[in-house]
Amino acid sequence: MRRLLAATLAATVGLVIGGSMIPSSAQAHSGTPGYTPPPITWGTCDNATLKARGAECGFVVVPLDYARPGSTKIQLAVSRLKHTSAAADYQGVMLVNPGGPGGSGLIYSVLQTAIPGGVGLDYDWIGFDPRGVGSSVPSLICDGNVAGYNRPYYVPVTEQLEKTWLARSKAYAEACRRAGGPLLDHLKTTDNVADMESIRKALGQKQINFYGFSYGTYLGQVYATLHPAQVRRMVFDGVVDPRGVWYEANLSQDVQFDKNMDTYFAWVAKSDAVYHLGTTGKAVKAKYYATLQKLRKAPAEGKIGPDEWNDIFVSAGYYVYGWADVATAFSAYVNDGDASGLLELYPEPGPGTDNGYAIYLGTQCTDVRWPANWNKWERDNWRIYADHPFITWNNAWFNAPCLFWKGDVGKPVNVNGKKAPPILLISETKDAATPYAGSLEIRKRFPRSVLVEGVGGTTHAGSLSGIACTDDTIAAYLDNGALPNRVSGNRSDKQCEPVPAPDPTAAAARSLASTGSGSLKATLRKAAPPVR
């Protein structure tokens, strides 16, 4: 949820692109299905991190509708960090997608230096903002106040709360209809896969390498299914289960997030000398829920109500990186009445901040048809909430605009990796955002793939976090295609340590950079946090 709308859609005459109007009749490139984009004009980057790394930035011009490639065009923002190795060691381009859908990937070319042994320097790393995202043109925003402070209680314990949230969901879908217009018909995963093909062509490459996190793994799955001959190497970290796109996938998340929070509360309890929140996970959990109920009556600073409280803790279910930060804010508020840490973790949203959310919905709501009857949503979510309450209704309302979404609905591609080359899969056993079953399913569908498991870990898409067992496997694969041996059975092929929980001491609690691989990972996560 990041940026202002960069351009206005015009249904018949074209798009405002880079300050100039490009009418449909003026398009110079192919009117055939095999669209070929013009070359990229590279220049300096606006982003300070990219500029400091010496990256180049530009745009790829693509059709809004690939079925009508001669009509309206849009622009995809791309960044490039060129290889610095000798020409004989050059291994082509590496596209990166951080997930979401809706995550800005422009900055992710900086992963070039994160691969152990300097292997990343053999590739040109290509970051890109998918259509509708970030610096791409147009960039969709609908209502920046959708995630504002002190919203109605997520859990619809009264009929009025349920009606209120349904009305909010409908209003947001309508706001996106007005803001997005024809763009809403062309935000599917298949549109983004076609854009990846356009990027490949614009770069003059016969094949691509690809590093996908979270939803990016699904993007890679579909690309490898539709364009297997154009795949060289792929890394999927935090693997989406294609069987669940997207309604069932969200229900599956609810169960594992709740389990991960029990793990987190137990970690907090082990450091009662630091946090003073209880000596058992059960006690810390009870304090979390008791505080949530108090915030229903009196929001902290008039801003942090029960929903914002829940949202703050969701990151702890995603990964271990921010465990200490959340616990510190939790402790300061409960023990000292100090809400400053909560406000820092949940900064005030506003105009232009819902871009990631808008595109998330634009993709998930139209990739596949969602249940049209609210009664089914209601039954399913109350059923799961009974045993796994942590994120269930939060997640339900996050997705509820799909009930009312405007945009042509497609059919999911049948993911099939039989023609794909060997690829590397990475997952931690208790990943909540993309539950581990998805990794096993893709391992079946891609018979030449190999799965590395972070045994017992709760972190989502946590590769390149300094775990040598995992990161060295990535480096070897990107260096020469080497992968661990594939074993028999429905299980992982290589087992590694998970991303470790942070050191729960007062000194370590002061710095998020004390975990993971330090500033690079922290920068990337702040730039494009997982949307869902």
Buried (B, 14 or more C-beta within 10 A) or exposed (E): BBBEBBBEBBEEEBBBBEEEEBBBEEBEBEEEEEBEBEEBEBEEBEBEBBEEBEBBBBBBBBBBBBEEBBBBBBBBBBBBBBBBBEEEEBBBBBBBBBBBBBBBBBBBBBBBEBBBEEBBBBBBBBBBBBBBBBBBBBBBBBBBBBBBBBBBBBBBEEEEBBEBBBEBBBBBBBBBBEBBBBBBBBBBBBBBBBBBBBBBBBBEBEBBBBBBBBBBBBBBBBBBBBBBEBBBBBBBBBBBBBBBBBBEBBBBBBBBBBBBBBBBBBBBBBBBEBBEBBEEBEBBBBBBEEBBEBBBEEBBEEBBBBBBBBBBBBBBBBBBBBBBBBBBBBBBBBEEEBBEBBBEBBEEBEEBBBBBBBBBBBBBBBBBEBEEEEEEBEEBBBEBBEEBBBBBBBBBBBBBBBBBBBBEBBEBBEBBBEBBBBBBBBBBBBBBBBBBBBBBBBBEBBEEBBBBBBEEBBBBBBBBBBBEEBBBBBBBBBBEEEBBEBEEEEEBBBBBEBBBBBEBEEEBBEEBBBBBBBEBBBEBBEBBBBBB
